[in-house]
């Protein structure tokens, strides 16, 4: 990942509605969400959400597919992985032991069965 790609992704996420939309899409992987359902869950007008999703798509954080009249959006988890790796590439000047807590947190389950 290049600096410009990281800046684009971070800028796209640096807005409340876009961040909420992205996090919601991550929770609904791998099926994703229809654009209308996403707008309803976020309580955002569809045309406003479309603009936000366009910015996330240009930053390569979401992808869309059309099924008839429905557009389904999904989070690009591979892009998130690339961003996190880019941010942590020089973690602790190469001393893995110093990065242990970060790596442990990243490899831990995101939720437990009761909270999922």
Biopython code that builds the backbone (N, CA, C, O; Angstrom):
import numpy as np
from Bio.PDB.StructureBuilder import StructureBuilder

atoms = [
    (1, "UNK", "N", (0.852, -1.175, 0.000)),
    (1, "UNK", "CA", (0.000, 0.000, 0.000)),
    (1, "UNK", "C", (0.896, 1.235, 0.000)),
    (1, "UNK", "O", (1.918, 1.286, 0.685)),
    (2, "UNK", "N", (0.493, 2.202, -0.768)),
    (2, "UNK", "CA", (1.227, 3.462, -0.862)),
    (2, "UNK", "C", (0.651, 4.471, 0.137)),
    (2, "UNK", "O", (-0.478, 4.319, 0.603)),
    (3, "UNK", "N", (1.428, 5.487, 0.456)),
    (3, "UNK", "CA", (0.954, 6.544, 1.369)),
    (3, "UNK", "C", (-0.372, 7.133, 0.907)),
    (3, "UNK", "O", (-1.277, 7.323, 1.720)),
    (4, "UNK", "N", (-0.501, 7.422, -0.378)),
    (4, "UNK", "CA", (-1.707, 8.059, -0.902)),
    (4, "UNK", "C", (-2.938, 7.173, -0.706)),
    (4, "UNK", "O", (-4.034, 7.680, -0.468)),
    (5, "UNK", "N", (-2.761, 5.848, -0.804)),
    (5, "UNK", "CA", (-3.877, 4.923, -0.582)),
    (5, "UNK", "C", (-4.303, 4.929, 0.881)),
    (5, "UNK", "O", (-5.496, 4.922, 1.184)),
    (6, "UNK", "N", (-3.333, 4.942, 1.783)),
    (6, "UNK", "CA", (-3.631, 4.992, 3.217)),
    (6, "UNK", "C", (-4.327, 6.296, 3.577)),
    (6, "UNK", "O", (-5.283, 6.305, 4.352)),
    (7, "UNK", "N", (-3.846, 7.386, 3.016)),
    (7, "UNK", "CA", (-4.459, 8.695, 3.285)),
    (7, "UNK", "C", (-5.891, 8.712, 2.783)),
    (7, "UNK", "O", (-6.779, 9.224, 3.464)),
    (8, "UNK", "N", (-6.126, 8.161, 1.606)),
    (8, "UNK", "CA", (-7.469, 8.110, 1.041)),
    (8, "UNK", "C", (-8.403, 7.285, 1.930)),
    (8, "UNK", "O", (-9.528, 7.708, 2.198)),
    (9, "UNK", "N", (-7.955, 6.123, 2.386)),
    (9, "UNK", "CA", (-8.779, 5.271, 3.239)),
    (9, "UNK", "C", (-9.065, 5.940, 4.574)),
    (9, "UNK", "O", (-10.203, 5.934, 5.041)),
    (10, "UNK", "N", (-8.048, 6.513, 5.184)),
    (10, "UNK", "CA", (-8.248, 7.162, 6.480)),
    (10, "UNK", "C", (-9.151, 8.383, 6.353)),
    (10, "UNK", "O", (-9.976, 8.636, 7.231)),
    (11, "UNK", "N", (-9.004, 9.140, 5.275)),
    (11, "UNK", "CA", (-9.864, 10.303, 5.051)),
    (11, "UNK", "C", (-11.313, 9.879, 4.848)),
    (11, "UNK", "O", (-12.231, 10.538, 5.337)),
    (12, "UNK", "N", (-11.520, 8.782, 4.130)),
    (12, "UNK", "CA", (-12.882, 8.298, 3.895)),
    (12, "UNK", "C", (-13.545, 7.874, 5.197)),
    (12, "UNK", "O", (-14.753, 8.043, 5.359)),
    (13, "UNK", "N", (-12.779, 7.331, 6.114)),
    (13, "UNK", "CA", (-13.330, 6.879, 7.392)),
    (13, "UNK", "C", (-13.452, 7.996, 8.424)),
    (13, "UNK", "O", (-14.058, 7.806, 9.479)),
    (14, "UNK", "N", (-12.881, 9.151, 8.124)),
    (14, "UNK", "CA", (-12.846, 10.254, 9.078)),
    (14, "UNK", "C", (-14.105, 11.117, 9.022)),
    (14, "UNK", "O", (-14.032, 12.346, 9.043)),
    (15, "UNK", "N", (-15.243, 10.463, 8.953)),
    (15, "UNK", "CA", (-16.530, 11.151, 8.944)),
    (15, "UNK", "C", (-17.534, 10.207, 9.593)),
    (15, "UNK", "O", (-17.530, 9.009, 9.311)),
    (16, "UNK", "N", (-18.385, 10.735, 10.453)),
    (16, "UNK", "CA", (-19.246, 9.911, 11.302)),
    (16, "UNK", "C", (-20.137, 8.934, 10.527)),
    (16, "UNK", "O", (-20.183, 7.751, 10.865)),
    (17, "UNK", "N", (-20.832, 9.397, 9.516)),
    (17, "UNK", "CA", (-21.736, 8.527, 8.766)),
    (17, "UNK", "C", (-20.974, 7.460, 7.995)),
    (17, "UNK", "O", (-21.385, 6.300, 7.970)),
    (18, "UNK", "N", (-19.868, 7.841, 7.366)),
    (18, "UNK", "CA", (-19.077, 6.861, 6.617)),
    (18, "UNK", "C", (-18.474, 5.812, 7.542)),
    (18, "UNK", "O", (-18.451, 4.628, 7.208)),
    (19, "UNK", "N", (-17.991, 6.234, 8.688)),
    (19, "UNK", "CA", (-17.434, 5.283, 9.648)),
    (19, "UNK", "C", (-18.519, 4.331, 10.140)),
    (19, "UNK", "O", (-18.290, 3.126, 10.231)),
    (20, "UNK", "N", (-19.689, 4.858, 10.456)),
    (20, "UNK", "CA", (-20.805, 4.017, 10.910)),
    (20, "UNK", "C", (-21.229, 3.034, 9.814)),
    (20, "UNK", "O", (-21.492, 1.866, 10.096)),
    (21, "UNK", "N", (-21.293, 3.504, 8.577)),
    (21, "UNK", "CA", (-21.671, 2.632, 7.460)),
    (21, "UNK", "C", (-20.643, 1.526, 7.278)),
    (21, "UNK", "O", (-21.003, 0.363, 7.098)),
    (22, "UNK", "N", (-19.383, 1.880, 7.324)),
    (22, "UNK", "CA", (-18.335, 0.885, 7.157)),
    (22, "UNK", "C", (-18.387, -0.161, 8.262)),
    (22, "UNK", "O", (-18.307, -1.358, 7.989)),
    (23, "UNK", "N", (-18.521, 0.283, 9.505)),
    (23, "UNK", "CA", (-18.578, -0.659, 10.632)),
    (23, "UNK", "C", (-19.793, -1.566, 10.526)),
    (23, "UNK", "O", (-19.715, -2.749, 10.859)),
    (24, "UNK", "N", (-20.906, -1.027, 10.068)),
    (24, "UNK", "CA", (-22.112, -1.833, 9.880)),
    (24, "UNK", "C", (-21.895, -2.882, 8.789)),
    (24, "UNK", "O", (-22.327, -4.026, 8.930)),
    (25, "UNK", "N", (-21.232, -2.498, 7.716)),
    (25, "UNK", "CA", (-20.941, -3.452, 6.643)),
    (25, "UNK", "C", (-19.987, -4.545, 7.124)),
    (25, "UNK", "O", (-20.131, -5.706, 6.741)),
    (26, "UNK", "N", (-19.025, -4.185, 7.952)),
    (26, "UNK", "CA", (-18.111, -5.184, 8.503)),
    (26, "UNK", "C", (-18.891, -6.196, 9.334)),
    (26, "UNK", "O", (-18.623, -7.395, 9.265)),
    (27, "UNK", "N", (-19.855, -5.718, 10.121)),
    (27, "UNK", "CA", (-20.664, -6.623, 10.946)),
    (27, "UNK", "C", (-21.527, -7.548, 10.098)),
    (27, "UNK", "O", (-21.910, -8.623, 10.560)),
    (28, "UNK", "N", (-21.839, -7.155, 8.877)),
    (28, "UNK", "CA", (-22.701, -7.960, 8.024)),
    (28, "UNK", "C", (-21.939, -8.739, 6.953)),
    (28, "UNK", "O", (-22.526, -9.173, 5.961)),
    (29, "UNK", "N", (-20.645, -8.914, 7.153)),
    (29, "UNK", "CA", (-19.876, -9.758, 6.237)),
    (29, "UNK", "C", (-20.230, -11.212, 6.494)),
    (29, "UNK", "O", (-20.466, -11.565, 7.650)),
    (30, "UNK", "N", (-20.281, -12.067, 5.503)),
    (30, "UNK", "CA", (-19.898, -11.829, 4.121)),
    (30, "UNK", "C", (-21.057, -11.424, 3.215)),
    (30, "UNK", "O", (-20.838, -11.112, 2.045)),
    (31, "UNK", "N", (-22.279, -11.423, 3.731)),
    (31, "UNK", "CA", (-23.436, -11.157, 2.867)),
    (31, "UNK", "C", (-23.548, -9.699, 2.448)),
    (31, "UNK", "O", (-24.044, -9.403, 1.361)),
    (32, "UNK", "N", (-23.090, -8.781, 3.304)),
    (32, "UNK", "CA", (-23.246, -7.363, 3.014)),
    (32, "UNK", "C", (-24.673, -6.907, 3.258)),
    (32, "UNK", "O", (-25.480, -7.637, 3.834)),
    (33, "UNK", "N", (-24.975, -5.698, 2.817)),
    (33, "UNK", "CA", (-26.306, -5.114, 3.005)),
    (33, "UNK", "C", (-26.751, -4.409, 1.736)),
    (33, "UNK", "O", (-25.943, -3.836, 1.005)),
    (34, "UNK", "N", (-28.045, -4.465, 1.491)),
    (34, "UNK", "CA", (-28.622, -3.690, 0.404)),
    (34, "UNK", "C", (-28.551, -2.217, 0.775)),
    (34, "UNK", "O", (-28.659, -1.863, 1.949)),
    (35, "UNK", "N", (-28.371, -1.366, -0.214)),
    (35, "UNK", "CA", (-28.223, 0.072, 0.033)),
    (35, "UNK", "C", (-29.406, 0.635, 0.808)),
    (35, "UNK", "O", (-29.209, 1.427, 1.729)),
    (36, "UNK", "N", (-30.618, 0.251, 0.462)),
    (36, "UNK", "CA", (-31.800, 0.745, 1.161)),
    (36, "UNK", "C", (-31.837, 0.332, 2.613)),
    (36, "UNK", "O", (-32.215, 1.124, 3.477)),
    (37, "UNK", "N", (-31.446, -0.902, 2.893)),
    (37, "UNK", "CA", (-31.407, -1.393, 4.278)),
    (37, "UNK", "C", (-30.332, -0.657, 5.065)),
    (37, "UNK", "O", (-30.541, -0.306, 6.226)),
    (38, "UNK", "N", (-29.209, -0.428, 4.453)),
    (38, "UNK", "CA", (-28.128, 0.313, 5.101)),
    (38, "UNK", "C", (-28.581, 1.727, 5.440)),
    (38, "UNK", "O", (-28.315, 2.220, 6.536)),
    (39, "UNK", "N", (-29.259, 2.377, 4.510)),
    (39, "UNK", "CA", (-29.777, 3.731, 4.759)),
    (39, "UNK", "C", (-30.787, 3.719, 5.904)),
    (39, "UNK", "O", (-30.787, 4.611, 6.752)),
    (40, "UNK", "N", (-31.639, 2.710, 5.919)),
    (40, "UNK", "CA", (-32.642, 2.605, 6.985)),
    (40, "UNK", "C", (-31.985, 2.399, 8.353)),
    (40, "UNK", "O", (-32.353, 3.050, 9.330)),
    (41, "UNK", "N", (-31.019, 1.496, 8.410)),
    (41, "UNK", "CA", (-30.347, 1.214, 9.682)),
    (41, "UNK", "C", (-29.576, 2.416, 10.209)),
    (41, "UNK", "O", (-29.470, 2.612, 11.420)),
    (42, "UNK", "N", (-29.042, 3.213, 9.301)),
    (42, "UNK", "CA", (-28.279, 4.403, 9.698)),
    (42, "UNK", "C", (-29.161, 5.640, 9.843)),
    (42, "UNK", "O", (-28.711, 6.679, 10.326)),
    (43, "UNK", "N", (-30.421, 5.520, 9.421)),
    (43, "UNK", "CA", (-31.357, 6.646, 9.440)),
    (43, "UNK", "C", (-30.796, 7.841, 8.663)),
    (43, "UNK", "O", (-30.741, 8.970, 9.152)),
    (44, "UNK", "N", (-30.382, 7.534, 7.422)),
    (44, "UNK", "CA", (-29.777, 8.521, 6.524)),
    (44, "UNK", "C", (-30.540, 8.459, 5.200)),
    (44, "UNK", "O", (-30.862, 7.364, 4.738)),
    (45, "UNK", "N", (-30.838, 9.599, 4.579)),
    (45, "UNK", "CA", (-31.480, 9.557, 3.261)),
    (45, "UNK", "C", (-30.625, 8.772, 2.264)),
    (45, "UNK", "O", (-29.396, 8.825, 2.308)),
    (46, "UNK", "N", (-31.291, 8.047, 1.370)),
    (46, "UNK", "CA", (-30.566, 7.191, 0.432)),
    (46, "UNK", "C", (-29.597, 7.965, -0.458)),
    (46, "UNK", "O", (-28.498, 7.486, -0.739)),
    (47, "UNK", "N", (-29.994, 9.156, -0.903)),
    (47, "UNK", "CA", (-29.082, 9.911, -1.768)),
    (47, "UNK", "C", (-27.842, 10.383, -1.009)),
    (47, "UNK", "O", (-26.751, 10.439, -1.577)),
    (48, "UNK", "N", (-28.005, 10.718, 0.259)),
    (48, "UNK", "CA", (-26.860, 11.107, 1.097)),
    (48, "UNK", "C", (-25.944, 9.912, 1.302)),
    (48, "UNK", "O", (-24.724, 10.025, 1.182)),
    (49, "UNK", "N", (-26.543, 8.760, 1.613)),
    (49, "UNK", "CA", (-25.750, 7.551, 1.824)),
    (49, "UNK", "C", (-25.004, 7.175, 0.548)),
    (49, "UNK", "O", (-23.857, 6.734, 0.613)),
    (50, "UNK", "N", (-25.629, 7.339, -0.591)),
    (50, "UNK", "CA", (-24.989, 7.026, -1.861)),
    (50, "UNK", "C", (-23.689, 7.803, -2.029)),
    (50, "UNK", "O", (-22.689, 7.256, -2.494)),
    (51, "UNK", "N", (-23.706, 9.077, -1.650)),
    (51, "UNK", "CA", (-22.499, 9.906, -1.725)),
    (51, "UNK", "C", (-21.420, 9.353, -0.808)),
    (51, "UNK", "O", (-20.257, 9.248, -1.199)),
    (52, "UNK", "N", (-21.808, 8.999, 0.412)),
    (52, "UNK", "CA", (-20.845, 8.444, 1.370)),
    (52, "UNK", "C", (-20.276, 7.112, 0.878)),
    (52, "UNK", "O", (-19.072, 6.874, 0.973)),
    (53, "UNK", "N", (-21.137, 6.256, 0.358)),
    (53, "UNK", "CA", (-20.667, 4.959, -0.132)),
    (53, "UNK", "C", (-19.749, 5.117, -1.340)),
    (53, "UNK", "O", (-18.818, 4.334, -1.527)),
    (54, "UNK", "N", (-20.016, 6.133, -2.155)),
    (54, "UNK", "CA", (-19.129, 6.418, -3.280)),
    (54, "UNK", "C", (-17.723, 6.772, -2.822)),
    (54, "UNK", "O", (-16.737, 6.328, -3.411)),
    (55, "UNK", "N", (-17.641, 7.570, -1.771)),
    (55, "UNK", "CA", (-16.326, 7.927, -1.221)),
    (55, "UNK", "C", (-15.619, 6.709, -0.640)),
    (55, "UNK", "O", (-14.412, 6.547, -0.820)),
    (56, "UNK", "N", (-16.362, 5.851, 0.055)),
    (56, "UNK", "CA", (-15.769, 4.633, 0.598)),
    (56, "UNK", "C", (-15.312, 3.703, -0.515)),
    (56, "UNK", "O", (-14.278, 3.046, -0.398)),
    (57, "UNK", "N", (-16.083, 3.649, -1.596)),
    (57, "UNK", "CA", (-15.716, 2.799, -2.733)),
    (57, "UNK", "C", (-14.461, 3.332, -3.424)),
    (57, "UNK", "O", (-13.580, 2.553, -3.788)),
    (58, "UNK", "N", (-14.371, 4.652, -3.609)),
    (58, "UNK", "CA", (-13.180, 5.238, -4.243)),
    (58, "UNK", "C", (-11.933, 5.012, -3.387)),
    (58, "UNK", "O", (-10.821, 4.949, -3.910)),
    (59, "UNK", "N", (-12.123, 4.891, -2.072)),
    (59, "UNK", "CA", (-11.004, 4.601, -1.173)),
    (59, "UNK", "C", (-10.745, 3.091, -1.086)),
    (59, "UNK", "O", (-9.883, 2.649, -0.326)),
    (60, "UNK", "N", (-11.492, 2.307, -1.864)),
    (60, "UNK", "CA", (-11.347, 0.855, -1.944)),
    (60, "UNK", "C", (-11.711, 0.151, -0.631)),
    (60, "UNK", "O", (-11.179, -0.918, -0.333)),
    (61, "UNK", "N", (-12.611, 0.747, 0.147)),
    (61, "UNK", "CA", (-13.022, 0.153, 1.415)),
    (61, "UNK", "C", (-14.330, -0.623, 1.314)),
    (61, "UNK", "O", (-14.621, -1.459, 2.169)),
    (62, "UNK", "N", (-15.117, -0.353, 0.281)),
    (62, "UNK", "CA", (-16.347, -1.109, 0.056)),
    (62, "UNK", "C", (-16.446, -1.472, -1.416)),
    (62, "UNK", "O", (-15.818, -0.857, -2.278)),
    (63, "UNK", "N", (-17.237, -2.471, -1.668)),
    (63, "UNK", "CA", (-17.521, -2.887, -3.033)),
    (63, "UNK", "C", (-19.028, -3.058, -3.162)),
    (63, "UNK", "O", (-19.722, -3.268, -2.167)),
    (64, "UNK", "N", (-19.522, -2.969, -4.368)),
    (64, "UNK", "CA", (-20.959, -3.123, -4.574)),
    (64, "UNK", "C", (-21.217, -4.096, -5.715)),
    (64, "UNK", "O", (-20.389, -4.288, -6.605)),
    (65, "UNK", "N", (-22.389, -4.696, -5.655)),
    (65, "UNK", "CA", (-22.832, -5.555, -6.744)),
    (65, "UNK", "C", (-24.325, -5.337, -6.932)),
    (65, "UNK", "O", (-25.051, -5.070, -5.975)),
    (66, "UNK", "N", (-24.769, -5.452, -8.157)),
    (66, "UNK", "CA", (-26.170, -5.201, -8.481)),
    (66, "UNK", "C", (-26.887, -6.529, -8.678)),
    (66, "UNK", "O", (-26.380, -7.436, -9.338)),
    (67, "UNK", "N", (-28.072, -6.622, -8.094)),
    (67, "UNK", "CA", (-28.951, -7.763, -8.286)),
    (67, "UNK", "C", (-30.318, -7.206, -8.643)),
    (67, "UNK", "O", (-31.136, -6.928, -7.766)),
    (68, "UNK", "N", (-30.559, -7.046, -9.928)),
    (68, "UNK", "CA", (-31.790, -6.399, -10.376)),
    (68, "UNK", "C", (-31.757, -4.929, -9.989)),
    (68, "UNK", "O", (-30.860, -4.193, -10.399)),
    (69, "UNK", "N", (-32.733, -4.505, -9.200)),
    (69, "UNK", "CA", (-32.791, -3.104, -8.765)),
    (69, "UNK", "C", (-32.045, -2.863, -7.462)),
    (69, "UNK", "O", (-31.901, -1.719, -7.031)),
    (70, "UNK", "N", (-31.573, -3.922, -6.838)),
    (70, "UNK", "CA", (-30.925, -3.811, -5.530)),
    (70, "UNK", "C", (-29.412, -3.739, -5.692)),
    (70, "UNK", "O", (-28.812, -4.531, -6.418)),
    (71, "UNK", "N", (-28.812, -2.781, -5.007)),
    (71, "UNK", "CA", (-27.352, -2.695, -4.954)),
    (71, "UNK", "C", (-26.936, -3.131, -3.556)),
    (71, "UNK", "O", (-27.368, -2.558, -2.556)),
    (72, "UNK", "N", (-26.091, -4.152, -3.503)),
    (72, "UNK", "CA", (-25.623, -4.700, -2.234)),
    (72, "UNK", "C", (-24.178, -4.249, -2.016)),
    (72, "UNK", "O", (-23.340, -4.359, -2.911)),
    (73, "UNK", "N", (-23.906, -3.750, -0.836)),
    (73, "UNK", "CA", (-22.565, -3.278, -0.483)),
    (73, "UNK", "C", (-21.918, -4.226, 0.501)),
    (73, "UNK", "O", (-22.575, -4.796, 1.372)),
    (74, "UNK", "N", (-20.613, -4.383, 0.345)),
    (74, "UNK", "CA", (-19.819, -5.212, 1.241)),
    (74, "UNK", "C", (-18.544, -4.477, 1.600)),
    (74, "UNK", "O", (-18.018, -3.693, 0.810)),
    (75, "UNK", "N", (-18.052, -4.739, 2.802)),
    (75, "UNK", "CA", (-16.767, -4.182, 3.228)),
    (75, "UNK", "C", (-15.645, -4.926, 2.514)),
    (75, "UNK", "O", (-15.728, -6.137, 2.310)),
    (76, "UNK", "N", (-14.610, -4.208, 2.139)),
    (76, "UNK", "CA", (-13.416, -4.819, 1.529)),
    (76, "UNK", "C", (-12.436, -5.124, 2.651)),
    (76, "UNK", "O", (-11.559, -4.314, 2.951)),
    (77, "UNK", "N", (-12.582, -6.288, 3.270)),
    (77, "UNK", "CA", (-11.733, -6.640, 4.404)),
    (77, "UNK", "C", (-10.266, -6.768, 4.006)),
    (77, "UNK", "O", (-9.381, -6.532, 4.829)),
    (78, "UNK", "N", (-10.001, -7.138, 2.763)),
    (78, "UNK", "CA", (-8.616, -7.205, 2.319)),
    (78, "UNK", "C", (-7.968, -5.819, 2.301)),
    (78, "UNK", "O", (-6.774, -5.685, 2.567)),
    (79, "UNK", "N", (-8.751, -4.801, 1.990)),
    (79, "UNK", "CA", (-8.224, -3.433, 2.008)),
    (79, "UNK", "C", (-7.967, -2.968, 3.437)),
    (79, "UNK", "O", (-6.996, -2.261, 3.704)),
    (80, "UNK", "N", (-8.842, -3.368, 4.347)),
    (80, "UNK", "CA", (-8.647, -3.018, 5.761)),
    (80, "UNK", "C", (-7.387, -3.699, 6.281)),
    (80, "UNK", "O", (-6.600, -3.096, 7.011)),
    (81, "UNK", "N", (-7.204, -4.951, 5.902)),
    (81, "UNK", "CA", (-6.010, -5.677, 6.309)),
    (81, "UNK", "C", (-4.756, -4.970, 5.792)),
    (81, "UNK", "O", (-3.785, -4.797, 6.528)),
    (82, "UNK", "N", (-4.785, -4.569, 4.540)),
    (82, "UNK", "CA", (-3.639, -3.868, 3.959)),
    (82, "UNK", "C", (-3.367, -2.551, 4.682)),
    (82, "UNK", "O", (-2.212, -2.186, 4.900)),
    (83, "UNK", "N", (-4.439, -1.836, 5.057)),
    (83, "UNK", "CA", (-4.271, -0.570, 5.777)),
    (83, "UNK", "C", (-3.651, -0.799, 7.151)),
    (83, "UNK", "O", (-2.719, -0.093, 7.537)),
    (84, "UNK", "N", (-4.156, -1.767, 7.880)),
    (84, "UNK", "CA", (-3.615, -2.059, 9.216)),
    (84, "UNK", "C", (-2.158, -2.491, 9.114)),
    (84, "UNK", "O", (-1.322, -2.050, 9.903)),
    (85, "UNK", "N", (-1.853, -3.345, 8.154)),
    (85, "UNK", "CA", (-0.462, -3.781, 7.974)),
    (85, "UNK", "C", (0.435, -2.605, 7.596)),
    (85, "UNK", "O", (1.570, -2.508, 8.065)),
    (86, "UNK", "N", (-0.071, -1.722, 6.756)),
    (86, "UNK", "CA", (0.683, -0.527, 6.376)),
    (86, "UNK", "C", (0.993, 0.320, 7.616)),
    (86, "UNK", "O", (2.114, 0.799, 7.788)),
    (87, "UNK", "N", (-0.016, 0.497, 8.474)),
    (87, "UNK", "CA", (0.169, 1.322, 9.664)),
    (87, "UNK", "C", (1.125, 0.678, 10.671)),
    (87, "UNK", "O", (1.801, 1.381, 11.423)),
    (88, "UNK", "N", (1.183, -0.650, 10.686)),
    (88, "UNK", "CA", (1.998, -1.352, 11.683)),
    (88, "UNK", "C", (3.299, -1.914, 11.138)),
    (88, "UNK", "O", (4.018, -2.605, 11.859)),
    (89, "UNK", "N", (3.615, -1.635, 9.890)),
    (89, "UNK", "CA", (4.813, -2.215, 9.270)),
    (89, "UNK", "C", (6.072, -1.963, 10.083)),
    (89, "UNK", "O", (6.888, -2.870, 10.249)),
    (90, "UNK", "N", (6.242, -0.781, 10.581)),
    (90, "UNK", "CA", (7.459, -0.446, 11.319)),
    (90, "UNK", "C", (7.230, -0.442, 12.826)),
    (90, "UNK", "O", (7.923, 0.246, 13.576)),
    (91, "UNK", "N", (6.247, -1.220, 13.250)),
    (91, "UNK", "CA", (5.876, -1.262, 14.661)),
    (91, "UNK", "C", (7.074, -1.592, 15.544)),
    (91, "UNK", "O", (7.768, -2.584, 15.324)),
    (92, "UNK", "N", (7.300, -0.774, 16.513)),
    (92, "UNK", "CA", (8.316, -1.012, 17.545)),
    (92, "UNK", "C", (9.700, -1.270, 16.968)),
    (92, "UNK", "O", (10.490, -2.017, 17.547)),
    (93, "UNK", "N", (9.990, -0.661, 15.843)),
    (93, "UNK", "CA", (11.291, -0.753, 15.183)),
    (93, "UNK", "C", (11.725, -2.189, 14.955)),
    (93, "UNK", "O", (12.905, -2.518, 15.081)),
    (94, "UNK", "N", (10.765, -3.042, 14.620)),
    (94, "UNK", "CA", (11.070, -4.429, 14.292)),
    (94, "UNK", "C", (11.192, -5.361, 15.478)),
    (94, "UNK", "O", (11.490, -6.541, 15.290)),
    (95, "UNK", "N", (10.976, -4.885, 16.682)),
    (95, "UNK", "CA", (11.056, -5.735, 17.863)),
    (95, "UNK", "C", (9.682, -6.314, 18.149)),
    (95, "UNK", "O", (8.828, -5.669, 18.757)),
    (96, "UNK", "N", (9.487, -7.553, 17.694)),
    (96, "UNK", "CA", (8.177, -8.197, 17.783)),
    (96, "UNK", "C", (7.640, -8.251, 19.209)),
    (96, "UNK", "O", (6.432, -8.133, 19.417)),
    (97, "UNK", "N", (8.501, -8.424, 20.173)),
    (97, "UNK", "CA", (8.047, -8.526, 21.565)),
    (97, "UNK", "C", (7.344, -7.252, 22.016)),
    (97, "UNK", "O", (6.416, -7.309, 22.822)),
    (98, "UNK", "N", (7.776, -6.108, 21.506)),
    (98, "UNK", "CA", (7.160, -4.839, 21.883)),
    (98, "UNK", "C", (5.779, -4.672, 21.262)),
    (98, "UNK", "O", (4.944, -3.934, 21.785)),
    (99, "UNK", "N", (5.539, -5.356, 20.150)),
    (99, "UNK", "CA", (4.251, -5.264, 19.462)),
    (99, "UNK", "C", (3.278, -6.356, 19.892)),
    (99, "UNK", "O", (2.170, -6.449, 19.363)),
    (100, "UNK", "N", (3.682, -7.165, 20.832)),
    (100, "UNK", "CA", (2.880, -8.311, 21.245)),
    (100, "UNK", "C", (1.450, -7.981, 21.610)),
    (100, "UNK", "O", (0.533, -8.691, 21.199)),
    (101, "UNK", "N", (1.234, -6.916, 22.375)),
    (101, "UNK", "CA", (-0.132, -6.588, 22.803)),
    (101, "UNK", "C", (-1.006, -6.183, 21.613)),
    (101, "UNK", "O", (-2.197, -6.493, 21.587)),
    (102, "UNK", "N", (-0.427, -5.500, 20.639)),
    (102, "UNK", "CA", (-1.184, -5.109, 19.445)),
    (102, "UNK", "C", (-1.549, -6.349, 18.637)),
    (102, "UNK", "O", (-2.693, -6.501, 18.208)),
    (103, "UNK", "N", (-0.579, -7.231, 18.431)),
    (103, "UNK", "CA", (-0.825, -8.437, 17.653)),
    (103, "UNK", "C", (-1.828, -9.353, 18.346)),
    (103, "UNK", "O", (-2.665, -9.969, 17.685)),
    (104, "UNK", "N", (-1.750, -9.447, 19.661)),
    (104, "UNK", "CA", (-2.710, -10.257, 20.415)),
    (104, "UNK", "C", (-4.114, -9.695, 20.259)),
    (104, "UNK", "O", (-5.061, -10.447, 20.030)),
    (105, "UNK", "N", (-4.256, -8.392, 20.378)),
    (105, "UNK", "CA", (-5.572, -7.763, 20.241)),
    (105, "UNK", "C", (-6.129, -7.959, 18.835)),
    (105, "UNK", "O", (-7.331, -8.175, 18.675)),
    (106, "UNK", "N", (-5.282, -7.888, 17.821)),
    (106, "UNK", "CA", (-5.736, -8.061, 16.440)),
    (106, "UNK", "C", (-6.132, -9.501, 16.131)),
    (106, "UNK", "O", (-6.981, -9.740, 15.272)),
    (107, "UNK", "N", (-5.529, -10.453, 16.818)),
    (107, "UNK", "CA", (-5.841, -11.853, 16.535)),
    (107, "UNK", "C", (-6.940, -12.398, 17.437)),
    (107, "UNK", "O", (-7.396, -13.522, 17.231)),
    (108, "UNK", "N", (-7.375, -11.633, 18.430)),
    (108, "UNK", "CA", (-8.446, -12.070, 19.328)),
    (108, "UNK", "C", (-9.791, -11.990, 18.610)),
    (108, "UNK", "O", (-9.967, -11.168, 17.711)),
    (109, "UNK", "N", (-10.747, -12.848, 19.005)),
    (109, "UNK", "CA", (-12.082, -12.746, 18.411)),
    (109, "UNK", "C", (-12.671, -11.363, 18.660)),
    (109, "UNK", "O", (-12.501, -10.786, 19.733)),
    (110, "UNK", "N", (-13.360, -10.847, 17.663)),
    (110, "UNK", "CA", (-13.944, -9.511, 17.772)),
    (110, "UNK", "C", (-15.101, -9.478, 18.759)),
    (110, "UNK", "O", (-15.389, -8.437, 19.349)),
    (111, "UNK", "N", (-15.759, -10.610, 18.937)),
    (111, "UNK", "CA", (-16.868, -10.657, 19.880)),
    (111, "UNK", "C", (-17.004, -12.067, 20.419)),
    (111, "UNK", "O", (-16.461, -13.017, 19.855)),
    (112, "UNK", "N", (-17.712, -12.189, 21.482)),
    (112, "UNK", "CA", (-17.966, -13.487, 22.075)),
    (112, "UNK", "C", (-19.378, -13.914, 21.686)),
    (112, "UNK", "O", (-20.221, -13.063, 21.398)),
    (113, "UNK", "N", (-19.647, -15.213, 21.672)),
    (113, "UNK", "CA", (-20.962, -15.681, 21.209)),
    (113, "UNK", "C", (-22.146, -14.949, 21.832)),
    (113, "UNK", "O", (-23.125, -14.685, 21.133)),
    (114, "UNK", "N", (-22.095, -14.615, 23.102)),
    (114, "UNK", "CA", (-23.241, -13.935, 23.729)),
    (114, "UNK", "C", (-23.447, -12.530, 23.178)),
    (114, "UNK", "O", (-24.581, -12.058, 23.108)),
    (115, "UNK", "N", (-22.360, -11.847, 22.782)),
    (115, "UNK", "CA", (-22.514, -10.472, 22.297)),
    (115, "UNK", "C", (-22.673, -10.400, 20.783)),
    (115, "UNK", "O", (-22.999, -9.336, 20.257)),
    (116, "UNK", "N", (-22.452, -11.500, 20.070)),
    (116, "UNK", "CA", (-22.555, -11.478, 18.608)),
    (116, "UNK", "C", (-23.958, -11.494, 18.157)),
    (116, "UNK", "O", (-24.220, -11.479, 16.955)),
]
sb = StructureBuilder()
sb.init_structure("model")
sb.init_model(0)
sb.init_chain("A")
sb.init_seg("    ")
for serial, (resi, resn, name, xyz) in enumerate(atoms, 1):
    if name == "N":
        sb.init_residue(resn, " ", resi, " ")
    sb.init_atom(name, np.array(xyz, "f"), 0.0, 1.0, " ", f" {name:<3s}", serial, name[0])
structure = sb.get_structure()
